[in-house]
């Protein structure tokens, strides 16, 4: 007998891999450029907050990337929103690119990067093949590329495991199919019952039908049975009321938070999402959380409670959560809520759009759609947090994709010739005042 034992290799969860830097199990956010910024992908059991821009357009694009990646990876998806229609948002997910189309897209990016030579601007040849953010872009093997101009095939969405919440009801594709089957079966049984004749004794002509008389003993027994049934029913209803009150304490003043949290927790209690099983991963996406539709007298208290309980639920299972919030509106409601909310998430990323501002027409920002600010990056189960090479990041929304890259100011070619004259004239004008200098 030898003591050698073959090591059992467990398969990773679909759409995940182990990070070579932090040894964490990470999954793609759907956007390869965002994955590079946060260190290869979102760690398991993490919450990523995307602070929406003022027009709420770019954050919704990242949410669609997140959902589309879950559909392709055959992962469970939970989508909740009050501002958007979840079913309509799922129908407009971007179409995935094939491997050939991905290679063509990467070649086009390299060609655009080298296009500066045509304008007279050249860099050293050894920097031509470097990525736009950092060197990890070449080693990222998870995730897919998508085309924002086209929509995903409806058959792919039909077979996806999706759960939608919009405060009215929680609905899945399986529930719709079951409801249709039940309606068909119920209609068939009712029609068959209507067609069956009812067997009754033929009435005797000339006689009136009267119910049979009951004896006093039968009347007493029936009265006792009715009293017992009433007592039992009252005891059952009282017990159910007390049980429901004890099982569902009123944690939130706004019942919408409680309904949303219960639906998420019910989904995460499934055996396939138990931590350590490595069966499947659940993607939770909440869009426009904290919008004016959530406002009430206890808005700040309920929001902090919800995020605290959501973090506790996500930490204990195989799940990853993406939340988009209009932080500029929450700051106007109560500025003290902003640091509290960022403290309850693992990643806090702000999208500052140039739309409607002076920077939109400024020549220095004409190539970009806005700036990307990293407010928080946590270290989950690691000693050190991953940080990109630079935090000066900008994004631009092209026709087919959402790009994040380093922010570079354009070179001053035409304005540089005018500046020396202005400087010289300024010095000459002040020469008389500074003619005598004491050393």
HELIX and SHEET records of a PDB file:
HELIX    1   1 UNK A   32  UNK A   37  1                                   6    
HELIX    2   2 UNK A   58  UNK A   72  1                                  15    
HELIX    3   3 UNK A   86  UNK A   91  1                                   6    
HELIX    4   4 UNK A   99  UNK A  113  1                                  15    
HELIX    5   5 UNK A  114  UNK A  119  5                                   6    
HELIX    6   6 UNK A  125  UNK A  127  5                                   3    
HELIX    7   7 UNK A  135  UNK A  138  5                                   4    
HELIX    8   8 UNK A  154  UNK A  158  1                                   5    
HELIX    9   9 UNK A  173  UNK A  195  1                                  23    
HELIX   10  10 UNK A  216  UNK A  247  1                                  32    
HELIX   11  11 UNK A  255  UNK A  268  1                                  14    
HELIX   12  12 UNK A  271  UNK A  273  5                                   3    
HELIX   13  13 UNK A  292  UNK A  294  5                                   3    
HELIX   14  14 UNK A  299  UNK A  315  1                                  17    
HELIX   15  15 UNK A  327  UNK A  333  1                                   7    
HELIX   16  16 UNK A  336  UNK A  343  1                                   8    
HELIX   17  17 UNK A  358  UNK A  360  5                                   3    
HELIX   18  18 UNK A  363  UNK A  365  5                                   3    
HELIX   19  19 UNK A  416  UNK A  429  1                                  14    
SHEET    1   A 3 UNK A  16  UNK A  18  0                                        
SHEET    2   A 3 UNK A  25  UNK A  27 -1                                        
SHEET    3   A 3 UNK A  42  UNK A  43 -1                                        
SHEET    1   B10 UNK A 170  UNK A 172  0                                        
SHEET    2   B10 UNK A 162  UNK A 165 -1                                        
SHEET    3   B10 UNK A  76  UNK A  81  1                                        
SHEET    4   B10 UNK A 282  UNK A 287  1                                        
SHEET    5   B10 UNK A 319  UNK A 325  1                                        
SHEET    6   B10 UNK A  47  UNK A  51  1                                        
SHEET    7   B10 UNK A 347  UNK A 353  1                                        
SHEET    8   B10 UNK A 370  UNK A 377 -1                                        
SHEET    9   B10 UNK A 393  UNK A 397 -1                                        
SHEET   10   B10 UNK A 402  UNK A 406 -1                                        
SHEET    1   C 2 UNK A  94  UNK A  96  0                                        
SHEET    2   C 2 UNK A 146  UNK A 151 -1                                        
END                                                                             
